[in-house]
Amino acid sequence: MARILVVEDESVAAWYLQEALENLGHQVVANAMSGEEALEEVDQTQPDLVLMDIRIQGDIDGIGVAQQIRSRFDIPVVYLTAHADDSTLKRAIATSPFGYLVKPFQEREVHTTIEIALRRHQLEKRSEDTKQWFINTFDSIDNATIATDRNGNITFINPAAEALIGWSQQEVVGKAANTVVKIIDVATLKEIENPFLQAMQEGIPLNLSEDCLLRTKDGIEIPIDSTATPIKNNNSEIIGSVLVLQDVTLHQEARSEIEERNFTLELREVSLVAQLQERTVQLQQALSCIQLLKHVVDRVSNNSTQTQILQIIISELGRVLKADYCCVALYSVNQILATISCEYIADEALENYSSGLGVQIDMQSFPDFYRPLLERDYWLSPPWEFLPTPYQNLLTREGQILSCPLFDGEQVIGEVTLLSTHNAPWYELQAELISQVISQCTVVIRQANSYQSAQEDVRDEKVLNRLKDHFVSVVSRDLFTPIANMRMAVELLSSLVSSLQRADQETETPLNRQPLWQQLEHYLQVLREEWQQESNLIGDLLNFQNLNLEALSEPLPFYPIDFQQWLPQLVNRFWEQSVSQRQVLSCQVSLELPTIVSHEPSLERIVTELLSNACKFSPPDSRIAVTAQGEGENVVIQVTNTGVTIPPEEFDRIFEPFYQIPDPNLWNSGTGLGLALIKKIVHLLGGEIQVHSVDGETTFIVTLGCIPLHVQS
């Protein structure tokens, strides 16, 4: 049942219509005869339907009243008319009426028209509510939403879209979407093809690239995330599309911030991992250095020399640190020269490095390099121009060098240098560890040296005791033998004198007296020789003691010496002795040797001692040669004898006081002062003496820096 308002200015028609409506079960809430009355009744009764006569009383006809009722109250209106001219029909159609009843009308017609009108209004009301619900829903969505029809023309945008694109709904409804919504691809900076039409053509939701920009009405470009979806009716027909846009500016900023934080965290993680790895490597290096020191200590024995210990140190350093080349350069006492004494070359680097043993470096020529080392500080990768020339020749541009001081107590005695070209670079902490290991190794050297020094002291004490005993024995023998001989000669002389006295009392005959005088002459000669031997021995002792004091009350007098005459005359003194011993004696003086200035007695003592030894210790049929020649501003005197070989280990010891070679076949008589004495005399004259002995031939070489006569004058 519907509540109906009847607007009819003819009372009979109004009564008939009311009767018909009531018969159909409807309720007539009121009857109005004019437009004004109708509007008032509608406002008061709020009917479900209005039956409106087009021609009614008042200033407003039924069509005008119907327009107001529809716009103000949204109540359906059905027109009642007996006239249907074209102009009236057009006006009525413009008001979108819900039906027409042409007078006169039948009850069934009225019923049908009313039912249709009520049903239509109900559907429109429901559609309007649904539309409003969608509108409210779209308006409440935070994301921008734009809908189009199937032609791509905009039918709706929500407030979020208005705010985003800068256009109002009134400005864009009915316009082509691609003229309002302009989406730019960041990669190509070109406008993307109409996404609304793409979604309708493909019939599925279309997600645009994340890297897109929306160009607003004002030309501002905003980063967005968008999805275009086709709209389908109940028959799955595509009737439009909807585009949802989301401003991702804050999202991108947040994402950028997160990425930046993640990047920072990753860098921090990488840094921490690197620090951990570095610390691990440092710990491993420290452990390696400890192991290295242990290996050095294990390999060093009490009898190891300093050179052997240094060789062990650099070999272990090179092996543990994977260095290509290591060496030890020892400094001279005055720290002017550095001499490479030990070296290590890795097996894989043998082709790239040549031995530098024995190479000397003038430290004063490279002060920038040696200043830190002399101050007990290490060098890690010093500037290439600071390096001594031998190190420059060894080091390539991509290589690395580490030099550490080698010191004994407070004195820097050398340097240990390591070179590497292919392995990981050394760093400061590692260099410091290596320097500490080297300093600890010097402790090993000092301990070994202390042990060896103690052993040498023990050996030297034993040697001195043996030499003392031997010296006492020899001197006692040498002093006692001449005295015994002189005593025997005196007794024989006494006996001879007694014989001569008896002979005087008898008849003198030359034949009897001649043997007595010959015997007397012989005994006197024995006295003279024994006296001379005793005098020489005592003189040697006194001279050696005086030279040990290393102080002469006044300088030696130097005079010209003509070697062409002086040396042959001196050698001739030993002619008879060499002949008696079946030895071949020769003398040769270079004709180019000029007259020189020196101390003749000292030279005579040197040559005499060497010749005396040669004659004494050379076997029969051996050769003894004395030569003199000039070498620059020096004169070189050589005394050579065959048949005797001195072991090389005895070369230095034979010049020690009281020392004699243990071999009973060599140098087995005398006090052991002769060679020690002449060595001191040679040094006093500013020269040096050396010995060479090989294959049964021994040569003593005396080099004197004598002044030529023409220079002296």
Number of C-alpha atoms within 10 A of each C-alpha: 11 17 17 25 25 26 28 27 19 12 12 10 13 18 14 11 20 21 15 17 22 13 12 15 13 17 17 19 18 17 20 22 20 21 28 15 15 24 18 12 19 22 13 9 13 16 21 19 23 26 24 28 29 25 21 20 19 13 10 15 17 27 25 15 19 30 18 16 19 15 10 12 14 15 20 23 30 24 21 22 18 13 12 12 8 9 9 12 12 11 12 20 13 10 16 14 17 21 19 20 19 15 12 10 13 12 16 11 13 20 17 12 17 26 14 14 20 21 13 15 19 13 12 12 14 12 12 12 12 12 12 12 12 12 15 12 11 20 17 12 15 14 20 22 24 26 24 25 22 17 14 22 21 25 19 19 25 23 19 20 25 17 12 20 22 16 18 14 17 9 10 19 17 15 14 17 24 18 10 18 21 20 25 22 16 14 9 8 11 10 16 16 12 17 25 29 22 17 23 25 11 11 16 13 17 18 15 16 16 13 12 22 24 24 20 18 14 9 11 11 16 19 22 22 20 24 18 25 23 26 21 15 9 6 6 8 11 17 15 23 28 25 25 19 22 20 18 18 13 10 13 14 11 12 13 12 12 12 13 12 12 12 12 12 12 12 12 12 12 12 12 12 12 12 12 12 12 12 12 12 13 16 13 12 19 17 12 17 22 15 14 22 20 13 14 22 16 9 13 20 12 12 12 17 15 16 13 15 22 25 20 21 28 25 21 20 25 22 15 14 19 17 23 23 28 26 26 27 24 21 22 13 11 6 16 12 17 21 20 21 19 24 22 23 22 17 9 8 14 13 9 11 14 11 14 16 14 12 12 16 19 15 19 13 14 15 15 16 20 23 13 14 20 20 11 19 16 25 21 19 16 15 11 16 11 15 19 18 15 13 17 13 10 15 19 14 8 8 15 21 25 20 25 27 26 27 20 14 11 7 12 18 18 24 24 24 21 24 23 23 18 12 12 10 12 15 12 11 12 19 17 16 17 24 22 16 20 24 19 13 22 20 15 19 22 14 13 20 18 13 15 16 13 12 14 14 12 12 12 14 12 12 14 15 12 14 19 14 12 17 20 13 13 17 16 11 13 17 17 13 15 19 16 12 17 20 13 15 19 16 13 15 18 13 12 17 15 12 13 16 11 11 15 12 8 9 9 10 10 8 8 12 14 11 11 16 14 11 14 18 13 14 21 16 13 18 20 13 15 19 15 13 16 17 12 12 18 14 12 15 15 12 14 19 12 12 15 11 8 9 9 9 5 6 7 14 10 14 13 15 19 14 19 17 10 13 21 16 12 15 18 14 12 15 16 12 15 23 13 9 16 15 22 16 22 16 16 15 18 12 11 9 18 18 16 22 21 21 15 16 11 16 19 14 15 21 20 17 15 20 23 15 16 25 22 14 18 22 16 16 14 19 20 23 18 22 17 22 19 18 12 8 12 18 20 21 21 20 21 22 27 23 16 20 16 21 12 12 8 14 14 10 14 20 21 15 17 21 24 22 17 10 10 9 10 14 19 13 14 17 21 22 21 24 20 17 23 22 19 19 21 18 13 14 18 12 18 17 20 14 18 15 18 13 10 11 17 21 22 18 18 21 23 22 18 21 19 19 16 10 8 11 7
